[in-house]
Amino acid sequence: MVTLNVDALLKREGKSRYWLFQQLNMSYQSFSRMINNQTRSISRDNIEALCHIFHCTPNELFTISDSPVP
């Protein structure tokens, strides 16, 4: 299963989820589903924005585990 690694990146930067929400131009419902790994896809634009915000590569945004997708 692929999961978004936002909480670890926020901790590294010393920022909150609310701070990240303010940085992204999206609805709160979409934001919440994305950071809680409740969505099946993330747009390329959002991946680029997250990489820019966290100064990282897409590889650092995601974690891959052997757990099956629910």
Beta strands, then each sheet from edge to edge (+ up, - down):
strand 1: 2-4
strand 2: 62-64
sheet 1: 1+ 2-
end
